[in-house]
Amino acid sequence: MRAEIRQTLQSEFAWLRCDRRYLAFAQKITDSLTKGRLEPVNGRFAKRERQMCHLFASQPPDSYAFETRSIRLNGQSTSIRLEKIFWGMLEQIAALEDMSVPRFISTLHNEVLMLNGETPNFTSHLRCICMVALENKMLDHVPPPALAKSA
């Protein structure tokens, strides 16, 4: 089996052969094969179907559909485009702060400007805030996208 694996690796990843990382990569593939995470199929490697992949792949398209909302930041009207699931999370965070979502985002933007200056990608910052809130167990649950309200 190892000879078959080595031969397949050499043919599929010939471009890596001159790279120092090739041996580590080949060892990782070999370990994955022996632990049952990958299996050779028609001369190529395929991942075994796992429940976790099904969890991610089965997400309803509505959960990652974009929603654009108009908000005033520093007196100027701007649009913020986020996935609906993040809007729902921001609604929960704002409720914890006893604020509306637009007021929470505006207050946050002002605080970020005072601490760090201009943020190159404020929408990414908002997504990270949602992840930090999840990590710190500030949110009861992640709302389904259908429950995310439009402003």
N, C-alpha and C positions, 0 to 999 in steps of 0.2 A: 504494500500500500504506500509506504514512504517513497519508493522509487517512482510510483505513478504520480504522487503529489509533487515530487521534485521536478519531474518531466513537465507536468502541467504548469507549474510555476515558471519554469525556464522559458516555456513557449509563450505564456500569457504576459509575463512581466520581464521580457528581455531588456527593455529599456532601463530597468532598475539594476541590471546585473553589474554595471560599472559603478553603481552608487554604493557607498558604505552602508547605507541603511537596508540594503537588499537582504542581508542575512537576518537581521532582526525582523524584517517584514516576513520573510519566508518562515521563520520560526513561529511568528504569531499566527500565520495561516495554518501551519502544521498543528499547532496547539489547538486552534479552533476546530480543526478537522477531528483530532483525536478526542476532544471533549464533546463532540457531537453538535457544535454550533453551525458548522458548514458541512456540506456533502458534495462530492463530485457529481455533476450532472452533465452528460454529453461533453466531457473534457473540460468543463468550466466549473467554477465553484458557485454554489447557490446557498444562501442562508436558509436554515431551517425556519419554517414558519413558527413564530412565537406569538404568544398572546399579547405581549406589549406592542408589537407592530400592528396588530389588529386594533388595539385601543387607539393608536394614533391615526391609522388609516381610516377608521370608521367615523371620524369626526364629521358632523354634518357641515356641509359647505357654508351654511349660514353663520357658523361660529367664527369662521375666518374671513367672512365678507367684510369689506371696508365700509365704514360709515364716516361721513364728514360732518363736522359740527362747526358752526361759526361761534367764535369766542372773542371777547375783547381782552387784549393784553397790553398794558400800559397805554390805554386809551385808543389803541388801534384795533380795528376789526381784523381778525385773521381766521383761517380755517385750519382745523386739526383733523387729520385723517387717521383713524385707528380701526383695528378689527373690532367688531361688535362685542366680543367677549371682554376686551379691555375696557370698553365704555362701561359695561356692567360692573366690572371690578372697581373702576374709578368712582362710580356712583356709591358703592359701599364705603370706600375710603372717605369720600366727601361727607357721607352721612355720619361716619364716626367723628368727623371734625365739626359736625353741625353746620355744614356749608352746602351750597348747591355745587354741582360739578363745575360750572363756569367760574364761580368764585374761588373754589379750591384750586383750580388750574391757574387762575390769575395770581392768587396769593403765592402758590408754589413757584411760578415763573419769577415773581419779584424776589423771592428768597434766593432762588438759584442765581439770579443776576447779582444780588448783593454778595453772595458767598464766592461765586466762581466766575462772574462775568458772563458774557454771552455764551449760550449753549449751542454747539454746532447742529445738534439734532434733538430738538426738544421732544418730539414724538417718541423717539427711542428712550429718552429719559422717562417719559410717562409709562412706557411698557416696563421698564426696569423697576419703577415704583410699585407697579402691580405685582411683580415677582417678589420684591422685598416684602410687601404686605402679606403675600402668601407664605413666604418663608418664615415670617415672624408670627404667623397664625392670627393675623389681624382680621382676616376675612372669614366669615362663617362658612361660606361655600362660594364656588365660582358659579355665577348665575348663568342659566342657559341663555343663548343669544336672543331668544324671543322675549326675554324679560328685560333686556337692555332697552331703555327708553330713548327716544329721540328728543333732542333739546328743542 
